[in-house]
Amino acid sequence: MSDLPFLAGYPEHLLAQVRELIAADALGELLRKRHGEARHAIQSDKALHAYVMDLKARYMKNAPPLAGVSYDGTIGLTHNALGLQTSTSRVQGARLKAKAHIRIATLFQKAPEPFLRMIAVHELAHLKEKAHDKAFYQLCCHMEPHYHQLEFDLRLYLTQLALGEPSPTG
């Protein structure tokens, strides 16, 4: 097993740089410089719902409607998921009604806001693209141009948390 499980699949030269940052106790400082220290204000399910719906209205007007958005304390690193987009379908008369719901791990309540935006964009993209393929990542980058950098930085953040170091947002 890798000493950096959240960074599996990245090139060895990047992993070496991360190991150097960890050894120098500089990983948290790097994340604070990039994403700030202030905790975001999106703490309630109501605020999260408004935040995600604003992103959806801005970038995905023609996507299927969302029935709900909420923080979920039952998902997280132990389930290998940080967010889930679920759909339920049922028959109403001669029509099939589908409802989508986005659940985001509660660890994002304490994470820097750019990480919350990245996971919200990721789950919104699943409304249109189910698989993690080229079209999916193009849609993510359309909504968040720095998507790939934020995903990498989120992996650094998760590594920092797994090492037991304090969160950049305190």
Stockholm file with secondary structure:
# STOCKHOLM 1.0

chainA/1-170         MSDLPFLAGYPEHLLAQVRELIAADALGELLRKRHGEARHAIQSDKALHAYVMDLKARYMKNAPPLAGVSYDGTIGLTHNALGLQTSTSRVQGARLKAKAHIRIATLFQKAPEPFLRMIAVHELAHLKEKAHDKAFYQLCCHMEPHYHQLEFDLRLYLTQLALGEPSPTG
#=GR chainA/1-170 SS CCSCGGGTTSCHHHHHHHHHHHHTTCHHHHHHHHHCSCCCSCCSHHHHHHHHHHHHHHHCTTSCCEEEEEEETTCSGGGTCSEEEEEEEEEETTEEEEEEEEEEEGGGGTSCHHHHHHHHHHHHHHHHCCSSSHHHHHHHHHHCTTHHHHHHHHHHHHHHHHTTCCCTTC
#=GC SS_cons         CCSCGGGTTSCHHHHHHHHHHHHTTCHHHHHHHHHCSCCCSCCSHHHHHHHHHHHHHHHCTTSCCEEEEEEETTCSGGGTCSEEEEEEEEEETTEEEEEEEEEEEGGGGTSCHHHHHHHHHHHHHHHHCCSSSHHHHHHHHHHCTTHHHHHHHHHHHHHHHHTTCCCTTC
//
